[in-house]
Every structure is written in structure tokens, then in C-alpha cells.
Amino acid sequence: MFATDKVSAAFQSEVVSLENCIVYLPEGKHTINATVGGKPKKVDVEIDSRIGASFAEDLTKRLEQNIRPFAGFDHQNGPASFIPKEFRYEEGVGLMLDVEWTEAGRRAIEGRDYSYFSPTFLISTNGIPTGLAPRGEIGSLVNDPAFEEIPRIAAAYNPTNMIEQLIELGLVDESQDPESAMEVAKNYLANLRESASVAESEDEVEAAKAAASENYAKLEAELANVMEENKKLKESMAEKAMASAEIAIEDAVKAGRIAPQDDATKSFWKSSIIANPEAINALNAIPVNPVLSGQTVLAGRSESAPQEIELTGLARVEAAFKSQSKQ
């Protein structure tokens, strides 16, 4: 790492009609009379595209801080002449700085109270600028430049030149009074911005409608797919319930719980099992009728044994439910 010094020097470039861009450091090798550490000193500097990134990074950091970076007057505490916006490097020209002029800076340039810009920057021992100081001004408008061999940064405010440019841009008519030309141009641009904003808003509304319509169509298609899947699932469950009911009834017939020809009982149990699969437990609780099951029935009976009454049909169903509830 090279050691660095803080340098205040007057590189200059011409400012035409307060354009929002100045040459902060001109490209090339220069020997300047500068102030280093508060003392006058001759400094050799070399400026090329290598310096662009470091100045841009330093300005970005300072713009993010609570105390904004600024340019002043005569390197003294006081009002700001402009607020720096962005650095960029232009080959063949040098390090450019976009600025926002303050009211004080604008008056100083337009009234020719000041004619030069003196940058404040850090420089390494090998003469290459390394970036901005972490605090304080980044330069000042001055009237006593540190050197004279580089073109000055003088205001070239000229109402005639200005109105010619405004006419060329189509912002004012050729008959426009130079004194009010700038105000007319500002109003014209303001109206253009408002019209553009309205048009942009309408486009945004149409775009939002189109996006909403597209999203609605997608959701509708997804809902249709879900409904179709749900329908298939219900059909599958119904088929499984029907098959389960038929198997249970077939088993009940084989076990002798339902007579093979008793269609009414079969229909009852099928509906019950489809509605509630737990009904199978009630069906299986019905006592087995030996006659229906094909079991051997003895012809005789004991006189002391009570005579059992054979239940059939729905009577057997009711008996099964009563038996299950007792259990």
C-alpha cells in the first residue's frame, strides 16, 4: 500500500450554462502547485482510467453516511456550492463528476463571482490519485487557482447561447425572450413529465389487468384439475365402498347370517355399509343360523331346554344391533 496525502488543487475545465457535470481531474500527467497538509507544494500527478473505480467507491460510501459530501467555497467552512452525485471516467477527457448545484453555487457561477474549481483528493507517493478523503469537502469553487497551464473552469453563462440551445432542443420558440426562456423550458418539460407519467400509469393499469387475467386463467385451470381429481377420488372411494359392502354381504350369506334369497336384508346392509363401514361390525355380530349356514341340525330337543325361536329377515338385524349394544 502506498502512503497517501490530502491534496487541494485547481484542475479546471470549462462549464457551459451550469451543466450538471464537471471535469474533476483531467487526464494526463501534470505538475501542479497544490496545498498538501496545509502547506504549498509542487506535486506531480498522473491521471488515467485506473482511478475511476476508487473515486466512485469512495463517493458511494460517503453518500450513504449521515453527513453528505459537498463542495464548498475557497476550501473554507461555509455554504455548499454543489452536491456530488456520481463519478465516471471518460477516455481522453478525465475523471468526470455529475453534480447538483446549490442555489449559492448557481449564483456564484452565473454572477461570475467564482471562476475555478479546486478538487480535494488523496494521492499516493507515486503521484496517482487514490480517492476521496473520508470527511470534509471534495473541493471548492475558487478564484485563485493553484496553476495556470490547465484550462480554467470558468462559467460561460450566456443568455443568447442558452436560448439557442433551448430552441435547438425544441423547448422554446425562436421569438422567446431570453430572460424568461429558462422558465418556459422548465414548464414545458414539467408538462411533458406529467403527460409521460399519466401514459405510464395507464400502461401500468393495462399491464396489471392483463397479468390479473392471466393469473385468473391459470387459477381457473388449476381449480378444474383439482375438481377433476377430487371427482375421480370420490368415484374410487365409492367403488371401494361398494366392493367392501358386497364382500361383507357375501360373507354374511355364507356364514348363515343372511338368507341367500333375502334381497331386502342384503339391500339394507349394503346401504348401511356404504354409508358407514363400521356397519360391518354389526353385520358380523348377527348370530349364525345353522340352517342357513349348512350346519347339521339335530332333530330332537331337550324338554328342559327352552325353545329358541328362529329369527329371519329384519328381525335378525334388529337382534344383532341389540346384541352389539349390550356388548
N, C-alpha and C positions, 0 to 999 in steps of 0.2 A: 504494500500500500504506500502511495506517495503522501507526504505531508501536504497540507493544504493551507492557503492563506485566503482571507476575505478581501476581495478587490472591489473598489468602486471606480469605474472609469466611464468615459463618454464615447462609446461607439455611437455613431449616428446614421440614420437613414431618413430619407425624405418622407414626410407624412402628407398625404394629399387629402384635403377635406375631411380630416378626422376619421380616416379609415380605421376600422377596428382591428388593425394588425400592424405591428411594427417589426423591424429587424432588431432583434435583441442583441445578437452577436454576429457580425459579418464574417463570411467565410474567408479563410486565408491565414497567413502569418502576419502579425502586427507587433510593432513596438509602441507601447502606449505610456503616457505619463499618468499614473494612477495613484490612488491612495491605498496603501497596504498597512493594516494595523494602525490606522490613524496618521501615518506618515507618508509624504510624497515619495514615489519610487518609480523608476522605469521598469516596465515589465514586458517581456516577450511572450506573446500568446499565439497559440496555433488552434484554429477552429476548423473542424470538418465534421462529417456526419456522425463520428463516433460519440459526440457529446449529446446528441439528441435524446437518447433514452434516459440518461441520468437526470437531465433537467426536467423532462416530462414526469418522471417518477417522483422527484422532489416536490414539484408543484402539486401533484395529486395528493401527496401526503399532507402538504400544508393546507390545501383546500378542505381536507377532512377534519382539520383541527378547529377548535372554537374560535381562535384568533385568525382572521383571514389574512392572507398575504396581500400586499398592496405596493404601489409605487407612490413616492412622495414628491416633495419639492426640496431641492438643494441638499438632499441627504440629511434633513433635519426632521425632528418630531413635528407633527402637524397634520394638516388635511391630506387626504389621498388624491393623487392625480388620476390614477386609474386602478382597476382591479384586474389582475392577470387571469386569463381563462384557460389557455392551453398552449403548450409548446409544440412545434413541429419543425423539422429540418427540411429546407429546400436546397437541393443541389445547385451550386453556382450562386446562391444568394447568402445563405447562412441560417442561423437559428431564428425562427420566426416565433412571435408571441401574439396570440389573439388577446385583445384587451377590451375592457368595458370602461369607457371614460366616465369619470365622475363629473359633476357639474363644475367643480373647481378646476379640474384638468381641462375640460372643454373650453371654459372661459379663458384659461391661460394660453391655450393654443390658438384659439380664434382671435384673441386680442393681441397675440404675439408678445405676451409678457414673458414667455419662455420659448426657447427655440431648439433645445437639445435634450436628448435622453441619455442618462448615465446609468449603466447597469451595475448591480451589485451581485457578485457571484464568488464562488470558491474556485481556487486554481491550485493545481499541483506544482511541485517544484520543477517539473519539466515543462511548465508553461501551458498545460492543457486544462481548460475549464472543466471542473468536475460536478458542478451543480449549484443549487441554491443554499444559502445559509438557512439553518433551521428556524430562525426567528428574524423579525425585523423586515425592513423594506427590501424589495428585489431590485430597486433602482429609483431614480428620481429624474424629474424634469429639472434642467439646469440651464444657466446662461453662460457659464464659464467652462467650456469643455476641456477635458484633460489632454486632448490632442487636436490637431487641426488638419491632418493629412487625410482623414476619412470623411466622406460626405456627411454633412450635418443632418440632423433630424429636425428640420425646420417645418413649421406649419405653412402650408401653401394654400390657405383658405382664400378662395376667390369666388365671389358670388356668381360671376359670369361663367367661370369654368364649371361651377357646380350645376347651374341651371342647364348648361349644355349637356351635361351628363344625365340629368333628370329627363330632359327632352328625348335624348337618345334612348333612354330606358322606357319611354312612353308613360312616364309618371306625371308629367305636366305638359301643357300646351306651349307652343313657341311664344305666345303672347303673354305668358305668365310673368308677373312682377317678380324679379329676383329675390326681393326681401321676403316675400311670402311663399316662395317656391317650395322650400323645405317642408313647411307646414301642410301645404296642399298635397305634396307627395306622401307625407305621413298618413294623412286622412285617406288618400287613395289606397294605400297599402293596407290600412286598417279595414277598409270596406272589403278589400279582396280577401283578407284573412277571415272575416266574418262569413263571407259567401262560401269560402272553402270549407269553413267549419260546419255550416249548415249542410252542404253537399256531403261532407264526410259523415255527418250524423245520419243523414238519410241512407247513405250506403251501409252504415253500420246496422241500422234498423232492418234493411232488406237482408243483409247477411245474417242477422240474428234470426229473422223469420225463416230463411232457408235452412239454417242449422237446426232450428226447432222442428221444422217439418221433417227433416232427415232423421232426427233423433226419434220423433214420434213414429215414423215408419219402421225404424229399427225395433222400437219397443213393441209396436203392434205385432211385428213378425215374431219376436221372441215370445210374446204372450200367446200367440196362436200355437207356437211349438209346445209351450208348457201345457196348454189346454189339451192338445192332441195327445201328449204323453200321459197326462192325467186320465184322459178317456181310456187309453189303452191299458193303463194300470188298473182302473176300475173294472174294465171288462175281464182282465186276467184274474183279478180277485174274485169276481163273480163266478167265473168258470171254476176256480179252485174251490169256492164255497159249495157250488153245485155238485162237483165231483165228490167232495168230502161228505155231503149230505147223502148222496146216492150210495156211497160205500157204507156209511153208518146204517142206513136202512137195510141194505143187503145183508149186512152182518146181523142186524136185529131179526130179520126174517129167518136166517139160517139158525140163529140161537133160539128161535121159538118165541121171541118177544112180540112179533107182529105176524099175523096170518098172511100167507102169500097172496090171498085174494082180497085182503082188506085195503083197498085203494084209498079210502078216506083217511085211515090212520097213517098210511105212507105219506099222503099229501100233507097231513098236519105236521108230521115230523120233518119232512123236507123243508117246509116253510120255516119251521121253528129253528132248525139248524142253520139255514142260510141267514136268518135274521140274527141269530146268536149261537156261535159254535159251541158254547157251554151247554146247549141243549142236548148234545150227545151224551153228556154225563147222566142226564135224566133218563134218556132212552135206555142207556145201559143198565140203569137201576131197576128197570121193569123185571119182575120175576119171570123166569123161563117157564113156558108151558110145555110140559113133557110131550104132550100130544103133537104140538106144532113142531117141536124140535126133533121128532122122530125117535125119542127115547121109549123104551119098553115100559108099559103101564100095567101094573098088577091088577087082575080082575076083582079080587076080593078086597075087603076093607075091614078094619077092626071096629067092633061095635063100640068100644070105649073111646076110639079116636073121633074127634069132631069132624063132621063132613065139610070139606072145603068146597066152596062154590067157585066154579071156573069162571074167570072174568075174560071178556073178549072186547075187542074194539077200543073205543074211547074210555070205557070203564077201566081197562087195564092201564091206560095212560094216566088217568087221574090217580089210580092206586100207586103208580110209580112215583109220581110227583110227591104224594103224601109220604111215601116210604123214604124218599130222599130228604124231605124236610125234617123227619124225625131223626135221621142220622145226623 
